Amino acid sequence: MKIFPFAVSTLTLAASLLGSAGAMAQTTQPATAPIKNIVLVHGAWVDGSGWKPVYDILTKDGYHVTMVQEPLTSLDDDVAAAKRVIDLQDGPTILVAHSYGGSVITEAGVDPKVAGLVYVAAHAPAVGEDESDLGKQMPSYTSKQAGAIKKTDDGYTYLNPADFAKDFAADLPLKEAEFESRSQILTAAKVFSAPMKVAAWTMKPSWGIVAADDKIINPDLERFYYQRAHSHTTVLAGASHSVYESRPKEVAAVIEDAAKHAQQ
């Protein structure tokens, strides 16, 4: 596992967009005991059950962990779902997301209870940006494969089950990946093109995990996001997009680091 305070990116999107816009700013809350509330947000096509390996580690270590089950019908709906769960927390909270969930926490993370953000192979657009346009500027392996991403007549997307194991979950047991491919939550295509209204990473400290073998999001796009946000960045060699399931110890360690240091 390699850790880089500031990951290097080759992306040329508007040079340092927003000049990092104060992303290095810390929360205004005083230093205190480690945060105990963790909220986990899933990405497109899957549900919160994929967080179970990370959940098991965090709860064993004494954290209060809650999963958000977004409807994946619109970005606004998904942000609202995350905010409902944040409202239930009894104090400072670390907000964690995988994949498209990164767009969700980028908006929901402005909530005063959120002390820090953790992006796990996740998108982190700036205000006015959307992950679809950013992904076109640095395409992923999957996005370049004809027929890999399917769409229903009413505008919902899913990953071709035949491609799911190799593209989404290459480092999971095949039977587990096949089950996930057949239990996908169809995700509204419009969630990927919804521009950010706010960007919590400009106000809160953040941590980022790059899945080095990610085929769903270009790993260099992940590096760009985290470099721009001045995130504490961890690169996991050999990790697929399902890094939160395949590498739960490393992912949990990053979340716990955020919980210990977000308010310092």
C-alpha positions in Angstrom: 0.0 0.0 0.0 1.5 3.3 -1.1 0.4 6.6 0.6 1.0 10.0 -1.1 0.0 13.2 0.6 -0.7 14.8 -2.7 -1.2 12.4 -5.6 0.1 13.5 -9.0 -2.4 13.8 -11.9 -1.9 14.1 -15.6 -5.4 15.6 -16.1 -5.4 19.0 -17.8 -9.0 20.0 -16.8 -8.9 23.7 -16.3 -5.5 23.6 -14.6 -5.9 23.5 -10.7 -9.6 24.3 -11.0 -10.7 26.8 -8.4 -7.1 27.0 -7.3 -7.9 24.3 -4.8 -10.6 26.8 -3.5 -9.6 26.4 0.1 -9.7 22.7 0.0 -7.0 22.6 2.6 -9.2 24.3 5.1 -9.8 22.3 8.2 -13.2 22.1 10.0 -13.8 24.9 12.5 -14.6 22.5 15.3 -12.1 22.2 18.1 -9.8 19.2 18.4 -11.6 16.5 20.3 -11.7 12.8 20.8 -11.8 10.6 17.7 -15.1 10.7 15.8 -17.2 7.6 16.3 -20.0 8.1 13.7 -19.3 6.7 10.2 -21.8 6.9 7.3 -21.2 4.8 4.2 -22.6 5.7 0.8 -22.7 3.2 -2.1 -22.3 3.9 -5.7 -24.2 3.2 -8.9 -25.6 -0.2 -9.7 -25.0 -1.7 -6.3 -26.5 -1.3 -2.8 -25.1 -0.7 0.7 -24.6 -4.4 1.4 -21.2 -4.3 -0.3 -19.9 -2.3 2.6 -20.4 -5.3 5.0 -16.7 -6.3 5.2 -15.7 -2.7 6.1 -18.7 -2.4 8.4 -17.6 -5.5 10.3 -14.1 -4.1 10.9 -15.3 -0.6 11.9 -17.9 -1.9 14.3 -15.4 -4.3 15.9 -13.2 -1.3 16.5 -15.9 0.6 18.3 -17.4 2.8 15.6 -21.1 3.5 15.1 -21.6 2.7 11.4 -24.7 3.4 9.2 -25.2 2.6 5.5 -27.2 4.9 3.2 -29.5 3.1 0.7 -29.8 5.7 -2.1 -32.7 5.2 -4.6 -30.4 6.0 -7.5 -33.2 7.9 -9.2 -31.6 11.4 -9.2 -28.7 13.1 -7.6 -31.1 15.2 -5.5 -32.9 12.1 -4.3 -29.7 10.4 -3.4 -28.3 13.5 -1.6 -31.6 13.7 0.4 -31.3 10.1 1.4 -27.7 10.7 2.6 -28.9 13.8 4.6 -31.6 11.8 6.3 -29.0 9.4 7.7 -26.6 12.2 8.6 -29.5 13.8 10.6 -29.8 10.6 12.6 -26.2 10.8 13.8 -25.6 12.1 17.4 -22.5 14.1 16.7 -19.5 14.6 14.3 -19.5 12.2 11.5 -17.1 10.9 8.8 -18.9 10.6 5.5 -17.6 7.9 3.1 -18.5 7.1 -0.5 -17.7 4.7 -3.3 -17.9 5.5 -7.0 -20.9 7.7 -7.9 -21.5 8.0 -4.2 -18.6 10.5 -4.2 -20.9 13.0 -6.0 -23.5 12.4 -3.4 -21.2 13.2 -0.5 -19.7 16.1 -2.3 -23.1 17.8 -1.9 -24.4 16.1 1.3 -21.0 16.7 3.1 -21.6 20.4 3.6 -23.9 19.3 6.6 -22.4 20.8 9.8 -22.3 17.3 11.4 -19.8 16.1 8.7 -16.3 16.6 9.9 -14.5 14.8 7.1 -14.9 13.0 3.8 -13.5 9.7 2.5 -13.6 9.0 -1.3 -13.1 5.3 -2.1 -12.5 5.0 -5.9 -15.0 7.8 -6.1 -15.9 10.9 -8.0 -15.3 14.3 -6.5 -16.6 17.0 -8.9 -16.3 20.7 -8.3 -19.2 23.1 -8.4 -20.7 23.2 -11.8 -19.0 20.0 -12.9 -20.5 16.5 -13.4 -18.9 13.2 -13.4 -20.0 12.3 -16.9 -18.1 15.2 -18.5 -15.1 14.6 -16.4 -15.1 10.9 -17.3 -15.2 11.8 -21.0 -12.0 13.9 -20.6 -10.3 10.9 -19.0 -12.3 7.8 -20.1 -12.3 4.6 -18.2 -11.7 1.1 -19.7 -15.4 0.3 -19.4 -16.6 3.5 -21.0 -14.6 2.7 -24.1 -16.1 -0.8 -24.5 -19.1 -0.9 -26.8 -22.2 -2.4 -25.1 -20.7 -2.6 -21.6 -23.1 -0.1 -20.1 -26.7 -0.8 -21.0 -29.7 1.5 -20.8 -33.4 0.8 -20.5 -36.1 2.6 -22.6 -37.0 4.8 -19.6 -33.5 6.0 -19.0 -32.0 3.7 -16.4 -28.5 2.2 -16.7 -26.8 -1.1 -15.7 -23.6 -2.8 -16.4 -23.7 -5.7 -18.8 -23.7 -8.8 -16.5 -21.2 -10.4 -18.9 -18.8 -7.6 -18.2 -19.4 -7.1 -14.5 -16.9 -9.5 -13.1 -13.9 -8.3 -15.1 -14.8 -4.6 -15.1 -16.4 -3.9 -11.7 -15.2 -6.8 -9.5 -12.1 -8.4 -10.9 -10.6 -9.1 -7.5 -13.7 -10.6 -6.0 -14.5 -14.4 -6.0 -16.3 -15.1 -9.3 -19.5 -16.4 -7.7 -19.7 -13.2 -5.6 -19.2 -11.0 -8.7 -21.8 -13.0 -10.7 -24.3 -12.6 -7.9 -23.7 -8.8 -7.8 -24.0 -8.7 -11.6 -27.5 -10.2 -11.3 -28.6 -8.0 -8.3 -27.8 -4.6 -9.8 -29.9 -1.6 -8.9 -30.8 0.1 -12.2 -29.5 3.7 -11.9 -31.0 6.7 -13.6 -28.7 7.9 -16.4 -29.3 11.5 -15.3 -27.4 11.1 -12.0 -24.1 11.0 -13.9 -24.7 14.3 -15.7 -26.1 16.3 -12.7 -23.8 19.3 -11.9 -22.6 19.9 -8.4 -24.3 22.8 -6.6 -21.7 22.7 -3.7 -18.5 20.9 -3.1 -17.9 19.9 0.5 -14.2 19.0 -0.2 -13.5 22.7 -0.5 -14.6 23.1 3.1 -13.8 19.8 4.9 -10.6 17.7 5.1 -10.7 14.7 2.8 -9.1 11.3 2.3 -9.0 9.4 -1.0 -8.4 5.9 -2.1 -7.2 5.2 -5.7 -8.0 1.7 -6.9 -5.0 1.3 -9.2 -6.7 -1.4 -11.5 -10.1 0.3 -11.6 -11.9 -0.2 -14.9 -15.1 1.7 -14.1 -13.3 5.1 -13.2 -10.0 5.9 -14.7 -7.5 5.7 -11.8 -5.8 8.9 -13.1 -9.1 10.7 -12.8 -9.3 9.5 -9.2 -5.7 10.8 -8.7 -6.8 14.2 -10.2 -9.8 14.5 -7.9 -7.7 13.8 -4.8 -4.8 16.0 -5.8 -7.2 18.9 -6.4 -8.9 18.4 -3.1 -5.6 18.0 -1.3 -6.9 14.7 0.0 -4.7 12.4 2.1 -4.3 9.8 -0.7 -3.8 6.1 -0.6 -3.1 4.1 -3.8 -4.0 0.4 -3.6 -2.1 -1.6 -6.2 -4.0 -4.3 -7.9 -7.4 -3.1 -6.6 -10.5 -3.2 -8.8 -13.4 -0.8 -8.6 -14.8 -3.1 -5.8 -11.9 -2.2 -3.6 -14.2 -1.6 -0.7 -15.2 -5.2 -0.8 -11.9 -6.8 -1.8 -9.6 -4.7 0.4 -11.7 -4.0 3.5 -8.8 -3.8 5.9 -7.0 -1.1 4.0 -10.2 0.8 3.3 -11.2 0.6 7.0 -7.8 1.9 8.0 -8.2 5.0 5.9 -11.6 5.6 7.3 -10.3 5.2 10.9 -7.4 7.6 10.1 -10.0 10.2 9.0 -12.0 9.6 12.2 -8.9 10.2 14.3 -7.6 13.3 12.5 -10.5 15.2 10.8 -11.0 17.5 13.7 -7.3 18.2 14.4 
